[in-house]
């Protein structure tokens, strides 16, 4: 009997771990991580998970140690990793938004642009990206690797930092201001090039991507069900921003219909009162696990 095929998948350990495991849960995968465990249990016998720092995953995928993995676009760029980007997954530890890498200085600094960094000292985790960026700008400066607490090093130890931020709150707390945004980074599902040429592994990676993208799409959507008299149906439908068109079903009472639709969760609080005013009854809002276009 042949051994069952497996896709070896790198999962980010650390700041992205909780958000990633929750996303996989909504996509239909239950991942259990024990204390001090680096090889989590996944309720899919075709997947073998490995927990690693996001900074390392692209390199291990490129080298074939992993077939696929989730890591940031920033770390793919930093390592100049030659991998297949299977899917762009816009999520971070605090929400569904890109992660910005910015050039920042202390509020008291006279640095106003990247050109003012000539002969200055910069601290960052993405040394290679920073050096390429400065070279493109025609600026010569010292770039040093920061092992952490990067925001606290400016201005006492360095003149500027290049740091990642979601909301900018940590920068503001350290009295730093953003000079320029270098780029935005999102989480990517990446695959090893040889694994991508394997039909089974490619199909498995594409299936995971489809389910994860569906789970992310569902994060910002909810379902709505309601009943309405047929005479009010047209007016009700005009108030519904649907993905396509709402589903309308006949009820046992021929003068009434049931309406079901999917809408953005941020607009539902404004729409429900309006639907009620237009004759909707028995309105039910329910969460979604996945939305597959």
C-alpha positions in Angstrom: 0.0 0.0 0.0 1.5 3.4 -1.0 2.1 6.0 1.6 -0.4 8.8 1.7 0.7 12.0 0.0 1.2 15.1 2.1 1.8 18.8 1.5 4.3 20.2 4.0 3.0 23.6 5.0 4.8 26.4 6.9 2.6 28.3 9.4 3.7 31.6 10.9 4.6 31.4 14.6 4.4 34.6 16.7 2.3 37.7 16.0 0.4 36.2 13.1 -0.2 32.8 14.6 -3.5 33.4 16.3 -5.0 35.2 13.3 -3.7 32.5 10.9 -5.2 29.6 13.0 -8.5 31.4 13.3 -8.6 32.0 9.5 -7.9 28.3 8.9 -10.7 27.4 11.3 -13.2 29.4 9.3 -11.8 27.8 6.1 -12.6 24.4 7.5 -9.3 23.3 9.0 -8.8 22.7 12.8 -5.2 23.2 13.8 -4.2 22.2 17.3 -1.0 23.6 18.7 0.4 22.1 21.9 2.7 23.9 24.4 6.2 24.3 22.9 5.0 22.4 19.8 6.4 23.2 16.4 4.5 20.5 14.5 0.8 21.2 15.0 -1.9 18.7 14.4 -4.2 19.4 11.4 -7.4 17.6 10.9 -6.5 17.0 7.3 -4.3 13.9 6.8 -2.9 15.4 3.6 -1.4 18.3 5.4 1.7 18.4 7.6 2.1 21.6 9.4 5.3 23.3 10.7 5.3 26.4 12.9 8.1 28.8 12.0 8.8 32.5 12.3 7.4 34.2 9.3 10.8 35.6 8.5 12.1 32.1 7.8 9.3 30.6 5.8 10.0 32.0 2.3 13.6 30.7 2.5 12.5 27.2 3.5 9.9 27.1 0.8 12.4 28.2 -1.8 14.9 25.5 -0.6 12.2 22.8 -0.8 12.2 22.1 3.0 8.6 23.1 2.8 6.2 22.6 -0.1 4.2 25.8 0.8 3.8 28.3 3.5 2.3 31.6 4.7 4.5 34.6 5.1 4.6 38.3 4.5 5.4 39.9 1.1 8.0 41.9 3.1 10.0 38.7 4.1 9.8 37.4 0.5 11.3 40.7 -0.6 13.9 40.7 2.2 15.2 37.3 1.3 14.7 37.8 -2.5 13.1 34.4 -2.4 12.3 32.7 -5.7 8.9 31.2 -4.9 5.5 30.9 -6.5 3.0 33.4 -4.9 -0.2 31.3 -4.9 -2.6 33.8 -3.1 -2.6 37.3 -1.6 -4.3 37.1 1.8 -5.0 40.5 3.2 -5.0 40.0 7.0 -2.8 40.9 9.9 -2.8 40.3 13.7 -5.1 43.3 14.3 -7.4 43.1 11.3 -8.0 42.9 7.5 -5.5 45.5 6.4 -2.1 45.6 4.7 1.0 46.1 6.8 3.0 49.2 6.0 6.8 49.6 6.1 7.7 53.2 6.8 10.7 55.4 7.2 10.2 57.2 10.5 12.2 59.7 12.6 11.7 61.5 15.9 9.4 64.4 16.0 12.4 66.7 16.8 14.4 65.5 13.8 15.1 67.8 10.9 14.9 64.9 8.4 12.1 65.6 6.0 12.8 63.2 3.1 14.8 60.1 2.2 17.5 62.4 0.7 18.1 63.8 4.2 19.4 60.4 5.3 22.8 60.9 3.5 25.5 59.6 5.9 22.9 58.9 8.6 22.3 55.7 10.7 19.2 53.6 10.2 17.9 50.7 12.2 15.5 48.1 10.7 14.7 44.4 10.5 14.6 44.5 6.7 18.2 45.4 6.0 18.3 44.1 2.4 15.1 45.9 1.4 16.4 49.1 3.1 19.7 49.0 1.3 18.1 48.5 -2.1 15.7 51.4 -1.3 18.5 53.8 -0.4 20.4 52.8 -3.5 17.4 53.5 -5.7 17.2 56.9 -4.1 20.9 57.6 -4.5 21.5 57.9 -0.8 24.4 56.4 1.1 23.7 55.6 4.8 24.5 53.0 7.4 21.8 50.4 7.8 22.0 48.2 10.9 19.9 45.2 11.8 17.6 45.7 14.7 16.9 42.8 17.0 13.8 44.4 18.4 12.5 47.5 20.1 13.3 49.4 17.0 11.1 52.4 17.8 13.0 53.0 21.1 16.3 53.5 19.3 15.4 56.7 17.6 16.8 59.3 18.1 19.3 58.3 20.8 21.0 55.4 19.0 20.0 56.0 15.3 18.8 58.9 13.2 15.9 57.0 11.6 14.2 53.6 11.5 12.4 51.6 8.8 9.7 49.7 10.6 6.5 47.9 10.0 3.2 49.2 11.3 -0.5 48.4 11.0 -2.0 51.5 12.7 0.9 53.7 13.5 0.0 53.8 17.2 3.4 52.4 18.4 5.2 55.0 16.4 3.1 57.8 17.9 3.7 56.4 21.4 7.4 56.9 20.8 7.0 60.4 19.4 8.0 59.3 15.9 6.6 60.6 12.7 6.4 58.9 9.3 8.6 60.5 6.6 7.7 58.1 3.8 5.8 54.8 3.2 8.2 52.4 1.4 5.6 49.7 0.6 2.6 47.8 1.8 2.9 44.1 2.7 0.2 41.4 2.9 0.4 37.8 3.9 1.0 35.5 0.9 0.5 31.8 0.4 3.7 30.7 -1.4 4.8 27.4 -2.9 8.1 25.8 -3.8 8.6 25.9 -7.6 9.2 22.1 -7.9 6.2 21.4 -5.7 4.1 23.7 -7.9 5.0 21.5 -10.9 3.6 18.5 -9.1 0.0 18.2 -10.1 -1.2 16.9 -6.8 0.6 19.4 -4.6 -0.4 22.3 -6.9 -4.1 21.2 -6.7 -3.8 20.9 -2.9 -2.2 24.4 -2.6 -4.8 25.9 -4.9 -7.6 24.3 -2.8 -6.2 25.8 0.4 -5.9 29.2 -1.3 -9.5 29.1 -2.4 -10.8 28.2 1.1 -8.6 30.8 2.8 -9.7 33.5 0.4 -13.3 32.5 1.0 -12.8 32.7 4.7 -11.3 36.2 4.5 -14.1 37.4 2.2 -16.6 36.2 4.7 -15.0 38.2 7.5 -16.5 41.4 6.1 -19.9 39.9 5.1 -23.1 38.7 6.8 -26.2 37.0 5.6 -29.7 38.5 5.9 -33.0 36.7 5.7 -36.4 38.4 5.9 -40.0 38.1 4.9 -41.9 40.8 3.0 -45.2 41.2 1.2 -45.0 41.0 -2.5 -46.3 44.5 -2.9 -43.3 45.8 -1.0 -40.7 43.6 -2.7 -39.5 46.1 -5.3 -38.9 48.9 -2.8 -37.2 46.5 -0.4 -34.8 45.2 -3.1 -33.7 48.8 -3.9 -32.4 49.0 -0.4 -30.3 45.8 -0.7 -26.7 46.0 -1.9 -26.2 42.3 -2.8 -23.3 40.4 -4.2 -25.5 39.6 -7.2 -29.2 39.8 -6.7 -31.2 38.7 -3.6 -32.7 35.3 -3.5 -36.5 35.5 -3.5 -38.6 32.4 -2.5 -42.4 32.0 -2.3 -44.0 31.4 1.1 -47.1 29.3 1.9 -49.0 32.6 2.0 -49.1 33.6 -1.7 -49.0 37.3 -0.8 -45.6 37.0 0.9 -42.1 36.0 -0.1 -38.8 35.3 1.7 -35.7 37.3 0.7 -32.1 36.3 1.4 -28.9 38.2 0.6 -25.3 38.8 1.6 -24.1 42.3 2.5 -21.1 44.1 4.0 -21.1 43.7 7.8 -20.2 47.4 8.2 -23.4 48.6 6.5 -25.8 46.2 8.1 -26.6 48.5 11.1 -27.8 51.1 8.7 -29.7 48.8 6.3 -31.8 46.8 8.8 -33.8 49.8 10.0 -34.4 50.8 6.4 -35.5 47.3 5.5 -38.0 47.4 8.4 -39.4 50.7 7.2 -39.9 49.1 3.8 -42.0 46.3 5.2 -39.5 43.6 6.1 -40.5 41.3 8.9 -38.7 38.5 10.7 -35.2 39.9 9.8 -32.4 37.5 10.7 -28.7 38.3 10.5 -26.2 35.5 10.5 -22.4 35.1 10.3 -20.6 33.5 7.3 -17.7 31.1 7.3 -16.7 31.4 3.7 -17.8 33.4 0.6 -16.6 31.9 -2.6 -17.1 34.1 -5.6 
